[in-house]
Amino acid sequence: MNLHKLYLTQNDCYRAGVYMKPKGIMVHSTGCNNPNLRRYVGPDDGLLGPGSNHWNQPQPDGRKVCVHAFIGKLADGSEIYAFTLASDSVKVTILNYGGRIQSILTHGRDVVCGFDTLDDYVNDNSYQGAIIGRYANRISNACFTLNGKEYKLAANDHEVNHNHGGISGFDRKVWTPTVEEKDGVESLVLTYTSPDGEEGYPGTLDVKVTYTLVGGSLAVHYEAVSDADTYVNLTNHSYFNLKGYDKGTIEDHMMTIYADRFTAVDLLRIPMGYTIDVVGTPFDFRTPKLIGKDIDAPNEQMGNIGGYGHNYWINGKKKENFFGRELMVHAEASCEGLTLRVSSDMPCDQFYTSNILDGPIPFKGGVKQHKRQAICIEPQYEPDSPTYERTILRRGEKYDFMTVFTFE
């Protein structure tokens, strides 16, 4: 099924286990008896996709609800669904394949890159919109030592280093979905259990990622617990273009990053063991600056990456509260009347300008992938931290972080 124009026809309703009613549709997963996945959608054909005007129809009390539709099966038979959350100003579609954010509609435009079909997501390798784990970013030499024991990981980055959780990271997993409600707000909850030894990591890890949309803010709450000491570093890998994913490069975006230092990396984007003060460098975004202003500046670190693709240490000078949590504002990007603010309680942020985005699979609507089409703003731990035995998640302790994407 095409995700760009996701219509629920009568046949689709049958396949997805959708029951037509005179005044609406009740949606639930095929073979699923969980009442938390049954939701009133709306009248007529229930047009649910990114081009829909009938998404998240109000309940009688005025609330909007999370709805979903069957989009296809993986080779192993796993069923994949597209879930839609909506507020008065933003609509977000998320897949339970990799927890991928497939579209974000706001201000009359779709601001994240993504694909039309499930097969496109399976065949692409750029992590579009996905949950990244167990460990986001790179681990040098694809190994680490923990409690005196060496663990070998998948060397999926230049056949030397480990990147984004390995060959089959969390971006490739089928997550179990439920819908939870609190204080009148519905959230999409995705869970996955990563078995001991998966991609080389120790410990069975139970992971929960919750997506909640309130007004213009999409909160992504990451939780995890392991039965053995391990490493965890979760983030989201959405590619943003605030003009619309189909509207050229991001060099005309005004960017602010609340950081005084960034991590130096080598040609393989592995940290070199020290940080650099941003003052006097192309990496200084402490005050708003066009991304394109210094992106081609003659700088060794820029040359190593071909643009921005570095870890910033957030200084915490600007903060905000969300759901009672104090979050540091990591970054703000603005273009054509739309601002994206990213806040988190993670200490670092990977800022990437899609320097090598050139895959053969076109994005939604046949839009060609191209260099510097989008930016990634990824709150996380510093890359390669396990090499230095930092960021250990101890047995039974809870990994608990939140990132909020606010569109204004």
Protein Blocks (a to p, Z undefined) as FASTA:
>chain_A
ZZklccddfklmmmnopacdfkbccdddehiabfklgccfbgcjopabfkbckghiacfk
opacdddddfbdcfkopacdddddddfkbccdddfehoiafbdceehiafbdcdfbfklm
mmpcnhgoiacdfbgcjdehiiaceehiacddddfeghlaccehijblfklpccdddddd
eehiacddddddddehiahiacjdddddddddehjbccdddddddfbdcddddddfddcd
fkbpkgojfklpccddddfbdcdddfkopaehiacdfehpaklckbgcdfklmmmgccfk
lmmnopacddcddehlaccdeehiacddfbdcdeehiacddddfbfbdcddehlmgcbfb
dcehhiacdehkbccddddddehklmnopaiacehiacddddddddZZ
